[in-house]
Amino acid sequence: MHDYIKERTIRIGKYVVETRKTVRMIAKEFGVSKSTVHKDLTERLPEINPELANQVKEILEYHKSIRHLRGGEATRKKYQVEPAIDETANPVG
């Protein structure tokens, strides 16, 4: 494994523990794909730093356990109807 991959993996692992952000958020911030972040955290990190990997694993499991709630919230927001603004009521001026 290349040194830059090891360094990125450790940086991402520490960042997950500090911020508890999702894989998607981290992928955006680090400029890599979700697949890369996931592979770094689940496959590479246990080989490099098992203790950090266990902390990350707990966070990832938590995110997995609530993903159905996040999905439901996203769908609700997507289809939420904005209230129409009535410009004739209470005119300013």
C-alpha positions in Angstrom: 0.0 0.0 0.0 1.3 3.4 -0.9 2.2 5.9 1.8 -0.3 8.5 0.6 -3.1 6.0 0.8 -2.1 5.1 4.4 -2.0 8.7 5.4 -5.3 9.5 3.7 -6.9 6.5 5.5 -5.7 7.5 8.9 -6.7 11.2 8.3 -10.2 10.1 7.2 -10.5 7.7 10.2 -9.6 10.4 12.7 -11.9 12.8 11.0 -14.8 10.4 11.2 -14.2 9.9 15.0 -14.0 13.7 15.6 -16.9 14.8 13.5 -19.2 11.8 13.2 -20.0 12.8 9.6 -21.4 10.5 7.0 -19.4 8.8 4.3 -20.9 11.1 1.6 -20.0 14.2 3.5 -16.4 13.0 4.0 -16.0 12.0 0.4 -17.0 15.5 -0.7 -14.6 17.2 1.8 -11.7 14.9 0.9 -12.3 15.0 -2.8 -12.6 11.2 -3.3 -15.5 8.9 -4.0 -17.8 7.3 -1.5 -16.4 3.9 -2.5 -12.9 5.1 -1.7 -13.9 6.4 1.7 -15.8 3.2 2.5 -12.9 1.0 1.4 -10.4 3.1 3.4 -12.5 2.8 6.5 -13.6 -0.8 6.3 -10.7 -2.6 4.6 -7.5 -0.6 4.9 -7.9 1.0 8.3 -8.2 -2.3 10.3 -4.8 -3.3 8.9 -3.1 0.1 9.7 -4.8 1.0 13.1 -7.2 -1.6 14.5 -8.1 0.6 17.5 -9.1 3.5 15.4 -10.9 1.1 13.0 -13.1 -0.1 15.9 -14.1 3.4 16.8 -14.9 4.2 13.1 -16.9 0.9 12.8 -19.2 1.9 15.7 -19.9 5.2 14.0 -20.5 3.6 10.6 -22.9 1.1 12.2 -24.8 3.9 13.8 -25.2 5.7 10.5 -26.3 2.5 8.9 -28.9 2.0 11.7 -30.5 5.4 11.0 -30.2 5.6 7.2 -33.8 4.7 6.8 -34.7 7.8 8.8 -32.4 10.0 6.8 -33.9 8.7 3.6 -37.4 9.4 4.8 -36.5 12.9 5.7 -34.9 13.6 2.3 -38.1 12.3 0.6 -40.3 14.5 2.8 -38.3 17.6 2.0 -38.2 16.8 -1.7 -42.0 16.7 -1.9 -42.8 19.3 0.7 -45.0 22.0 -0.8 -44.0 25.6 -0.2 -46.9 27.8 1.0 -48.0 30.2 -1.6 -47.2 33.9 -0.8 -50.3 36.0 -1.1 -49.0 39.4 -2.3 -52.4 41.1 -2.0 -52.7 40.5 1.8 -50.9 43.0 4.0 -49.3 45.1 1.3 -46.2 46.9 2.4 -46.1 50.6 1.9 
